[in-house]
Amino acid sequence: MPTQTLPIPEASQLTVRRLLVDLSAGFDRHWNGGDAFRSAYMNALSMSFPVGEQFFIEAVRKGAAELPPTPEFDALRQTVRDFVAQESTHRQLHTLYNAELERQGFHNHWGPRAFKRIERARALRRRMGATSEHFHELAITAAFEHYTAVLGDETLKRQDVAGDWFSGAYLPLKTLWRWHAAEETEHKTVAFDLYKALGGNERWRLFWFAFGSVIFTVDALRQTTNNLWHDRSLFKLRTWRSALSFFWGRHGSIWRCTGPLMAYWRKDFHPTQVGEPALSALWLQANAAVWQPVRPAASNTAQ
């Protein structure tokens, strides 16, 4: 039975949605405003999502199963179920997205490499007789959810202005990325709150954030480079100019994301301290025509 060391978190209400975009017609190789680098980088991130989100789903399910079977945790259990449903939809859509990339001749090395890494870690813990797998996997999930929330917040913050990562992008994919960003910022507290409710400690929380930061950076670089190689754009000057601008330019992601990401090191950190929650709600409201509710948040109180 897990030990509750912090107050029971206030569970957020999540709406499970179906996104109304059609990717069956395919899209251009340089779908992101004609920019080879921005297309390759976003494609690399997409390649990681099906395996990563499946890992997140399994981690929170295992964690929720360890919660005491008492009424005060019912709301958190419901939020976990809605988190799982949202992530499952993300996984399905990015699987379709990645299938089109495969048809275009790109090779997904990130997903299989991440899967093998997960399986090796689980096998090692089984051999060692570890009994706290859910703590470690929840800590990893909370760390990566912080990354996706920060990236999501920055995606929504700069729409159709300088520094928009999807300026001129193919509309269905622009919609997919911004919808994904909105839901990531919407459910960013779930894994963290579950980890804390189960007694997860600070040492492992910070260790896995540091480890995850290195792994994410290396894997993103490797897959983006591979994408550009297959696109025959790796050695073009405009590709490198775009990359430098994307990371280090006036509105570069390094300047925009480093501060919010490093907030995770605070001893009193909570995901609600970072980002602007209104951005998600505003985008979802303004773009209500592109999604349908599968299970509205209001129904949570009745379940």
GUTI-294978 format. One line per field, with one value per residue (C-alpha): residue number from 1; residue in one letter; chain; z, y, x. Coordinates in pm, whole numbers, padded with zeros to 5 digits, always signed. Layout:
N
nr c(NUM_...)
rest c(A_...)
kette c(A_...)
up c(Z_...)
north c(Y_...)
east c(X_...)
This chain:
303
nr c(1_2_3_4_5_6_7_8_9_10_11_12_13_14_15_16_17_18_19_20_21_22_23_24_25_26_27_28_29_30_31_32_33_34_35_36_37_38_39_40_41_42_43_44_45_46_47_48_49_50_51_52_53_54_55_56_57_58_59_60_61_62_63_64_65_66_67_68_69_70_71_72_73_74_75_76_77_78_79_80_81_82_83_84_85_86_87_88_89_90_91_92_93_94_95_96_97_98_99_100_101_102_103_104_105_106_107_108_109_110_111_112_113_114_115_116_117_118_119_120_121_122_123_124_125_126_127_128_129_130_131_132_133_134_135_136_137_138_139_140_141_142_143_144_145_146_147_148_149_150_151_152_153_154_155_156_157_158_159_160_161_162_163_164_165_166_167_168_169_170_171_172_173_174_175_176_177_178_179_180_181_182_183_184_185_186_187_188_189_190_191_192_193_194_195_196_197_198_199_200_201_202_203_204_205_206_207_208_209_210_211_212_213_214_215_216_217_218_219_220_221_222_223_224_225_226_227_228_229_230_231_232_233_234_235_236_237_238_239_240_241_242_243_244_245_246_247_248_249_250_251_252_253_254_255_256_257_258_259_260_261_262_263_264_265_266_267_268_269_270_271_272_273_274_275_276_277_278_279_280_281_282_283_284_285_286_287_288_289_290_291_292_293_294_295_296_297_298_299_300_301_302_303)
rest c(M_P_T_Q_T_L_P_I_P_E_A_S_Q_L_T_V_R_R_L_L_V_D_L_S_A_G_F_D_R_H_W_N_G_G_D_A_F_R_S_A_Y_M_N_A_L_S_M_S_F_P_V_G_E_Q_F_F_I_E_A_V_R_K_G_A_A_E_L_P_P_T_P_E_F_D_A_L_R_Q_T_V_R_D_F_V_A_Q_E_S_T_H_R_Q_L_H_T_L_Y_N_A_E_L_E_R_Q_G_F_H_N_H_W_G_P_R_A_F_K_R_I_E_R_A_R_A_L_R_R_R_M_G_A_T_S_E_H_F_H_E_L_A_I_T_A_A_F_E_H_Y_T_A_V_L_G_D_E_T_L_K_R_Q_D_V_A_G_D_W_F_S_G_A_Y_L_P_L_K_T_L_W_R_W_H_A_A_E_E_T_E_H_K_T_V_A_F_D_L_Y_K_A_L_G_G_N_E_R_W_R_L_F_W_F_A_F_G_S_V_I_F_T_V_D_A_L_R_Q_T_T_N_N_L_W_H_D_R_S_L_F_K_L_R_T_W_R_S_A_L_S_F_F_W_G_R_H_G_S_I_W_R_C_T_G_P_L_M_A_Y_W_R_K_D_F_H_P_T_Q_V_G_E_P_A_L_S_A_L_W_L_Q_A_N_A_A_V_W_Q_P_V_R_P_A_A_S_N_T_A_Q)
kette c(A_A_A_A_A_A_A_A_A_A_A_A_A_A_A_A_A_A_A_A_A_A_A_A_A_A_A_A_A_A_A_A_A_A_A_A_A_A_A_A_A_A_A_A_A_A_A_A_A_A_A_A_A_A_A_A_A_A_A_A_A_A_A_A_A_A_A_A_A_A_A_A_A_A_A_A_A_A_A_A_A_A_A_A_A_A_A_A_A_A_A_A_A_A_A_A_A_A_A_A_A_A_A_A_A_A_A_A_A_A_A_A_A_A_A_A_A_A_A_A_A_A_A_A_A_A_A_A_A_A_A_A_A_A_A_A_A_A_A_A_A_A_A_A_A_A_A_A_A_A_A_A_A_A_A_A_A_A_A_A_A_A_A_A_A_A_A_A_A_A_A_A_A_A_A_A_A_A_A_A_A_A_A_A_A_A_A_A_A_A_A_A_A_A_A_A_A_A_A_A_A_A_A_A_A_A_A_A_A_A_A_A_A_A_A_A_A_A_A_A_A_A_A_A_A_A_A_A_A_A_A_A_A_A_A_A_A_A_A_A_A_A_A_A_A_A_A_A_A_A_A_A_A_A_A_A_A_A_A_A_A_A_A_A_A_A_A_A_A_A_A_A_A_A_A_A_A_A_A_A_A_A_A_A_A_A_A_A_A_A_A_A_A_A_A_A_A_A_A_A_A_A_A)
up c(+00000_-00097_+00167_+00118_+00206_+00062_+00059_-00193_-00518_-00657_-00970_-01287_-01518_-01864_-02180_-02407_-02767_-03123_-03360_-03697_-03929_-04228_-04300_-04560_-04851_-04729_-04712_-04859_-04733_-04633_-04490_-04225_-04425_-04687_-04424_-04434_-04083_-03906_-04091_-04004_-03637_-03584_-03774_-03535_-03234_-03388_-03440_-03065_-02959_-03011_-02799_-02551_-02497_-02456_-02185_-02015_-02030_-01871_-01604_-01484_-01498_-01278_-01044_-01019_-00934_-00626_-00489_-00171_-00259_-00069_-00193_-00158_-00449_-00680_-00856_-00923_-01058_-01298_-01412_-01481_-01697_-01895_-01925_-02069_-02320_-02433_-02472_-02659_-02915_-02952_-03007_-03274_-03472_-03459_-03573_-03887_-03925_-03895_-04147_-04407_-04317_-04373_-04714_-04797_-04724_-04371_-04115_-03754_-03538_-03228_-03155_-03176_-02984_-02705_-02696_-02658_-02384_-02192_-02225_-02113_-01807_-01713_-01758_-01538_-01263_-01278_-01243_-00948_-00788_-00780_-00636_-00709_-01088_-01088_-00891_-01145_-01449_-01303_-01233_-01594_-01718_-01502_-01640_-02004_-01942_-01821_-02151_-02358_-02149_-02195_-02569_-02586_-02403_-02636_-02938_-02830_-02707_-03044_-03309_-03638_-03497_-03509_-03363_-03462_-03504_-03750_-03961_-04306_-04211_-04386_-04206_-04096_-03939_-03786_-03632_-03507_-03339_-03173_-03053_-02914_-02746_-02590_-02440_-02314_-02121_-02003_-01842_-01739_-01366_-01377_-01368_-01127_-00883_-00898_-00832_-00528_-00399_-00404_-00200_-00484_-00354_-00476_-00545_-00806_-00948_-01026_-01132_-01396_-01516_-01570_-01737_-01952_-02060_-02194_-02364_-02523_-02656_-02803_-02954_-03105_-03262_-03401_-03553_-03698_-03857_-04001_-04138_-04306_-04452_-04616_-04730_-04889_-04702_-04431_-04601_-04742_-04603_-04563_-04345_-04102_-04103_-04013_-03734_-03584_-03599_-03449_-03148_-03106_-03301_-03151_-03082_-03053_-02850_-02627_-02492_-02470_-02313_-02087_-01801_-01784_-01817_-01541_-01304_-01255_-01028_-00764_-00439_-00427_-00798_-00927_-01298_-01236_-01163_-01528_-01835_-01906_-01867_-02048_-02374_-02399_-02319_-02564_-02849_-02787_-02773_-03085_-03276_-03150_-03510_-03546_-03252_-03094_-02730_-02675_-02299_-02170_-01851_-01696_-01699_-01461_-01162_-01241_-01270)
north c(+00000_+00337_+00596_+00929_+01195_+01502_+01635_+01465_+01664_+01847_+01647_+01848_+01782_+01668_+01646_+01352_+01474_+01344_+01563_+01619_+01622_+01397_+01291_+01029_+01255_+01281_+01598_+01758_+01662_+02026_+02070_+02320_+02642_+02495_+02475_+02151_+02182_+02272_+01991_+01740_+01842_+01822_+01492_+01361_+01453_+01281_+00966_+00944_+00990_+00650_+00464_+00749_+00798_+00425_+00432_+00726_+00543_+00229_+00432_+00620_+00306_+00120_+00417_+00458_+00087_+00157_+00431_+00343_+00222_+00510_+00773_+01067_+00931_+00872_+01208_+01143_+00798_+00952_+01212_+00932_+00755_+01076_+01130_+00780_+00849_+01175_+01017_+00722_+00961_+01138_+00804_+00699_+01021_+01034_+00672_+00780_+01081_+00858_+00610_+00889_+00976_+00612_+00619_+00923_+00726_+00842_+00587_+00603_+00506_+00700_+00497_+00151_+00271_+00409_+00085_-00125_+00109_+00070_-00307_-00337_-00122_-00327_-00655_-00526_-00425_-00767_-00943_-00721_-00794_-00427_-00361_+00013_+00017_+00244_+00513_+00529_+00515_+00783_+01004_+00962_+01034_+01347_+01469_+01421_+01563_+01879_+01895_+01846_+02104_+02368_+02299_+02302_+02633_+02792_+02651_+02820_+03141_+03249_+03187_+03377_+03607_+03612_+03289_+03081_+02728_+02646_+02959_+02869_+02503_+02266_+02335_+01980_+01928_+02275_+02192_+01854_+02007_+02289_+02060_+01825_+02123_+02231_+01889_+01848_+02173_+02073_+01744_+01841_+01787_+01429_+01222_+01464_+01463_+01085_+01048_+01273_+01108_+00775_+00913_+00971_+01143_+01446_+01268_+01034_+01306_+01523_+01233_+01120_+01477_+01515_+01174_+01241_+01580_+01421_+01137_+01372_+01607_+01328_+01136_+01448_+01546_+01198_+01157_+01509_+01456_+01125_+01287_+01561_+01303_+01113_+01444_+01533_+01864_+01796_+01978_+02272_+02615_+02717_+02410_+02515_+02875_+02757_+02535_+02818_+03054_+02794_+02733_+03048_+03324_+03624_+03410_+03086_+02791_+02798_+03142_+03061_+02716_+02700_+02903_+02715_+02378_+02456_+02546_+02169_+02186_+02393_+02209_+02340_+02284_+02205_+02206_+02478_+02722_+02720_+02828_+03001_+02767_+03014_+02953_+02598_+02693_+02984_+02773_+02493_+02742_+02930_+02603_+02414_+02325_+02095_+01865_+01679_+01580_+01205_+01236_+01590_+01699_+01785_+01416_+01338_+01458_+01217_+00908)
east c(+00000_+00151_+00217_+00046_+00303_+00136_-00222_-00444_-00408_-00706_-00782_-00832_-01124_-01023_-01229_-01158_-01172_-01169_-00969_-01136_-00836_-00777_-00420_-00515_-00424_-00066_+00141_+00449_+00795_+00852_+00503_+00614_+00619_+00851_+01126_+01326_+01466_+01141_+00964_+01238_+01250_+00874_+00868_+01135_+00924_+00623_+00827_+00887_+00527_+00357_+00614_+00650_+00280_+00223_+00490_+00313_-00020_+00125_+00307_-00001_-00215_+00033_+00051_-00326_-00356_-00140_-00366_-00557_-00910_-01070_-01318_-01078_-00873_-01170_-01132_-00763_-00842_-01097_-00846_-00597_-00857_-00913_-00537_-00506_-00785_-00626_-00283_-00430_-00579_-00244_-00074_-00324_-00298_+00079_+00089_-00103_+00126_+00435_+00296_+00292_+00653_+00747_+00578_+00790_+01107_+01189_+01306_+01192_+01490_+01380_+01066_+01226_+01533_+01312_+01112_+01428_+01553_+01227_+01225_+01589_+01521_+01217_+01406_+01688_+01448_+01280_+01617_+01700_+01364_+01270_+00926_+00897_+00881_+00579_+00767_+01049_+00823_+00597_+00900_+01015_+00663_+00635_+00969_+00872_+00526_+00698_+00887_+00572_+00384_+00655_+00675_+00297_+00274_+00528_+00344_+00023_+00185_+00325_+00062_+00091_+00360_+00741_+00874_+00569_+00710_+00431_+00424_+00293_+00248_+00008_-00320_-00416_-00071_-00068_-00406_-00279_+00025_-00167_-00444_-00179_-00012_-00342_-00410_-00053_-00077_-00424_-00315_+00038_-00021_-00153_+00167_+00335_+00041_+00014_+00387_+00364_+00046_+00228_+00515_+00763_+01075_+01267_+01595_+01446_+01223_+01528_+01750_+01503_+01450_+01825_+01850_+01544_+01679_+01997_+01812_+01557_+01826_+02040_+01749_+01592_+01925_+01988_+01642_+01632_+01972_+01856_+01541_+01744_+01982_+01696_+01548_+01885_+01874_+02135_+02422_+02229_+02314_+01949_+01888_+02160_+02041_+01692_+01828_+02035_+01738_+01503_+01726_+01937_+01761_+01585_+01278_+01473_+01351_+01661_+01569_+01199_+01213_+01519_+01370_+01038_+01216_+01467_+01183_+01152_+01460_+01279_+01220_+00863_+00798_+00452_+00351_+00091_+00376_+00481_+00290_-00039_-00340_-00567_-00380_-00507_-00866_-00859_-00726_-00975_-01260_-01150_-01105_-01409_-01499_-01197_-01270_-01560_-01596_-01594_-01634_-01691_-01519_-01854_-01945_-01661_-01857_-02134_-01912)
